[in-house]
Amino acid sequence: MNDSLFKLLQSVDTPTVCNAIEVAQGKRGFDDFTRGTMQCSAPGTAMVGYARTARIQAVNPPTESPEVIKARRMAYYKYMAEGPRPAVAVVQDMDVPNAIGAYWGEINTNVHKAFGMTGALTDGVMRDLGDLPDGFVVLAGSVGPSHGFVHVIDFDEPVQVMGMRVTPGDLIHADRHGGVVIPQDAIPHLEGAIRQLFKSEKVVLDATKGKRIGFAEFEAAWAAFETSRT
């Protein structure tokens, strides 16, 4: 992903990216996106980056020794601090649908932002709303007050968040609408596809937005829209 594509992806929402993937692939049918409604810490901002993955639990205390848990925690942080940038933390909460432990709060968001990450995508819990840092988006399954017994189970393995399968290194785009894994075959064509999408949509929006039109005017605009997409 070059700088031009990265900046463009930061400036658009996730529905636009989903549509652009279809334009880039020339078909519908990809399904690597989240299901259901999520909570977003910064509704007007998108996160873009390569996935760094992990799994956590919080309902019950860990059964392993404190030394093992501490060593894994620090190995996790080392893993998150390394790898390609931009990066997104994608963390599956194994307590879902009964997740109670807010892994993403003021401390962890600032730590991961300091590592150069752009955000966190999780089916688990976030907290400390209003105290999270600017420039780091959290998209979570829920909001809650406590971290419970939250601890890292493993990392750098495939995970599933809100029905979306994520492999370490996948290119992620996410905002208040949800998240999507951008297919490898779409990446080289995505910048052009987004710009083509804007051009096509402008045909209909210019004809309808803020106006009152009849069917004949709509039919002409839609015909032009269809032509612009091919």
C-alpha positions as CSV (number, residue, x, y, z in Angstrom):
1,M,0.0,0.0,0.0
2,N,1.6,3.3,-1.1
3,D,1.2,6.6,0.7
4,S,-1.3,7.9,-1.8
5,L,-3.7,4.9,-1.3
6,F,-3.2,5.1,2.5
7,K,-4.2,8.8,2.6
8,L,-7.2,8.1,0.3
9,L,-8.4,5.3,2.5
10,Q,-8.1,7.5,5.6
11,S,-10.4,10.0,3.9
12,V,-13.3,7.7,3.0
13,D,-15.7,5.6,5.0
14,T,-15.9,1.8,5.1
15,P,-19.1,1.5,2.9
16,T,-17.2,3.3,0.2
17,V,-14.3,0.8,0.5
18,C,-16.8,-2.1,0.2
19,N,-18.3,-0.6,-2.9
20,A,-14.8,0.1,-4.4
21,I,-13.8,-3.5,-3.8
22,E,-16.7,-4.6,-6.0
23,V,-15.6,-2.1,-8.7
24,A,-12.0,-3.3,-8.4
25,Q,-13.0,-7.0,-8.7
26,G,-15.7,-6.3,-11.3
27,K,-18.3,-8.3,-9.3
28,R,-20.2,-8.6,-6.1
29,G,-19.8,-11.4,-3.6
30,F,-16.8,-10.9,-1.3
31,D,-17.9,-11.3,2.3
32,D,-14.9,-10.5,4.6
33,F,-16.7,-7.7,6.6
34,T,-18.2,-7.5,10.1
35,R,-21.8,-8.3,10.9
36,G,-24.0,-6.5,13.4
37,T,-23.8,-3.1,15.0
38,M,-20.6,-2.0,16.7
39,Q,-19.6,0.9,19.0
40,C,-17.1,3.4,17.7
41,S,-15.0,5.7,19.9
42,A,-14.5,8.3,17.1
43,P,-17.5,8.2,14.7
44,G,-16.0,10.5,12.0
45,T,-12.7,8.7,11.7
46,A,-11.5,5.6,9.9
47,M,-8.7,3.2,10.9
48,V,-6.5,1.8,8.1
49,G,-3.7,-0.7,8.5
50,Y,-2.2,-4.2,8.5
51,A,-3.7,-6.6,11.0
52,R,-1.8,-7.5,14.2
53,T,-4.0,-10.2,15.8
54,A,-4.6,-11.5,19.3
55,R,-7.2,-13.3,21.5
56,I,-8.2,-12.3,25.1
57,Q,-10.5,-13.5,27.9
58,A,-11.7,-11.7,31.0
59,V,-14.7,-13.4,32.7
60,N,-12.6,-15.8,34.6
61,P,-9.1,-15.4,36.0
62,P,-6.3,-17.1,34.2
63,T,-5.4,-20.6,35.3
64,E,-1.7,-20.3,34.3
65,S,0.9,-18.9,36.7
66,P,1.4,-15.1,37.0
67,E,4.9,-15.5,35.5
68,V,3.5,-17.1,32.3
69,I,0.7,-14.5,32.0
70,K,3.2,-11.6,32.4
71,A,5.6,-13.1,29.9
72,R,2.9,-13.6,27.3
73,R,1.6,-10.0,28.0
74,M,5.0,-8.5,27.3
75,A,5.5,-10.8,24.2
76,Y,2.1,-9.5,23.0
77,Y,3.2,-5.9,23.4
78,K,6.5,-6.6,21.6
79,Y,4.5,-8.1,18.7
80,M,2.2,-5.1,18.5
81,A,5.2,-2.7,18.6
82,E,6.7,-4.5,15.6
83,G,5.6,-5.4,12.1
84,P,4.6,-3.3,9.1
85,R,3.0,0.1,9.5
86,P,0.3,1.4,9.4
87,A,-1.2,-1.3,11.6
88,V,-4.5,-2.1,13.3
89,A,-4.9,-4.3,16.4
90,V,-7.6,-6.9,15.7
91,V,-8.5,-8.6,19.0
92,Q,-11.0,-11.4,19.4
93,D,-12.7,-11.7,22.9
94,M,-13.3,-15.3,23.6
95,D,-16.0,-14.4,26.2
96,V,-18.4,-13.2,23.5
97,P,-21.4,-13.1,23.7
98,N,-20.8,-12.6,27.4
99,A,-17.8,-10.3,27.2
100,I,-17.3,-8.1,30.3
101,G,-13.6,-7.1,30.3
102,A,-12.8,-3.7,28.7
103,Y,-9.3,-4.3,27.2
104,W,-9.4,-1.0,25.4
105,G,-9.3,2.0,27.7
106,E,-7.2,5.0,28.3
107,I,-4.0,3.1,29.1
108,N,-4.0,0.5,26.3
109,T,-5.1,2.9,23.6
110,N,-2.3,5.3,24.4
111,V,0.2,2.4,24.5
112,H,-0.9,1.1,21.1
113,K,-1.0,4.5,19.6
114,A,2.6,5.1,20.8
115,F,3.5,1.9,18.9
116,G,2.4,3.7,15.7
117,M,-0.9,1.9,15.3
118,T,-4.0,3.6,13.9
119,G,-6.7,1.8,15.9
120,A,-8.2,-1.4,17.4
121,L,-11.0,-3.6,16.1
122,T,-12.6,-6.0,18.6
123,D,-15.8,-7.8,19.4
124,G,-15.0,-7.2,23.0
125,V,-15.4,-4.2,25.3
126,M,-14.0,-0.7,25.4
127,R,-14.2,2.0,28.2
128,D,-12.9,5.4,29.2
129,L,-14.9,7.2,26.5
130,G,-13.8,10.8,26.4
131,D,-10.3,10.0,27.6
132,L,-9.2,8.0,24.6
133,P,-6.4,9.6,22.5
134,D,-7.1,11.5,19.2
135,G,-5.9,9.6,16.2
136,F,-6.6,6.1,17.5
137,V,-10.0,4.7,16.7
138,V,-11.6,1.8,18.7
139,L,-14.4,-0.2,17.1
140,A,-15.8,-2.5,19.7
141,G,-18.6,-4.9,20.3
142,S,-19.8,-3.1,23.4
143,V,-19.0,-0.5,26.1
144,G,-18.5,-1.4,29.8
145,P,-16.9,-0.1,33.0
146,S,-14.6,-2.9,34.1
147,H,-11.6,-4.8,32.8
148,G,-12.5,-7.9,34.7
149,F,-9.8,-10.5,34.6
150,V,-8.7,-9.6,31.1
151,H,-5.6,-11.4,29.8
152,V,-4.0,-12.3,26.5
153,I,-4.5,-15.9,25.4
154,D,-2.4,-15.9,22.3
155,F,-1.4,-13.6,19.4
156,D,-0.3,-13.6,15.7
157,E,-2.9,-16.2,14.8
158,P,-6.1,-16.0,12.7
159,V,-9.0,-14.5,14.5
160,Q,-12.7,-13.9,13.9
161,V,-14.3,-10.6,15.0
162,M,-18.1,-10.0,14.5
163,G,-18.2,-12.7,11.8
164,M,-15.1,-11.3,9.9
165,R,-12.2,-13.6,9.5
166,V,-8.8,-11.9,9.9
167,T,-5.3,-13.3,9.2
168,P,-2.2,-11.5,10.5
169,G,-1.1,-9.0,7.8
170,D,-4.5,-8.5,6.2
171,L,-5.2,-4.9,5.2
172,I,-8.1,-3.6,7.3
173,H,-10.4,-0.6,6.9
174,A,-12.9,0.1,9.7
175,D,-15.1,2.9,11.0
176,R,-18.4,3.4,12.7
177,H,-20.1,1.2,10.1
178,G,-17.9,-1.8,10.8
179,G,-14.7,-3.3,9.3
180,V,-13.6,-5.0,6.1
181,V,-10.6,-7.0,5.0
182,I,-9.5,-5.6,1.7
183,P,-8.7,-8.5,-0.7
184,Q,-5.2,-8.8,-2.0
185,D,-6.3,-8.8,-5.6
186,A,-8.2,-5.5,-5.1
187,I,-5.4,-3.5,-3.5
188,P,-3.5,-2.6,-6.8
189,H,-6.8,-1.3,-8.3
190,L,-8.4,0.2,-5.3
191,E,-7.3,3.8,-5.6
192,G,-8.6,4.0,-9.2
193,A,-11.8,2.2,-8.2
194,I,-12.5,4.7,-5.4
195,R,-12.1,7.6,-7.8
196,Q,-14.3,5.9,-10.4
197,L,-16.9,5.3,-7.7
198,F,-17.0,9.0,-6.7
199,K,-17.3,10.0,-10.4
200,S,-20.2,7.6,-10.9
201,E,-22.1,8.5,-7.8
202,K,-21.7,12.2,-8.5
203,V,-23.9,11.7,-11.6
204,V,-26.9,10.6,-9.4
205,L,-26.2,12.9,-6.5
206,D,-25.9,16.0,-8.7
207,A,-29.3,15.2,-10.2
208,T,-31.1,14.4,-6.9
209,K,-29.4,15.8,-3.8
210,G,-31.5,18.6,-2.3
211,K,-33.8,18.7,-5.3
212,R,-37.3,17.6,-6.3
213,I,-37.4,15.7,-9.6
214,G,-39.8,13.6,-11.5
215,F,-39.3,10.0,-12.8
216,A,-38.2,11.1,-16.3
217,E,-35.3,13.1,-14.8
218,F,-34.4,10.3,-12.5
219,E,-34.5,7.8,-15.4
220,A,-32.1,9.9,-17.4
221,A,-29.7,10.4,-14.5
222,W,-29.8,6.7,-13.6
223,A,-29.0,5.8,-17.3
224,A,-26.0,8.1,-17.1
225,F,-25.0,6.6,-13.8
226,E,-25.1,3.1,-15.3
227,T,-23.1,4.2,-18.3
228,S,-20.4,5.8,-16.1
229,R,-19.9,2.5,-14.1
230,T,-19.0,0.5,-17.2
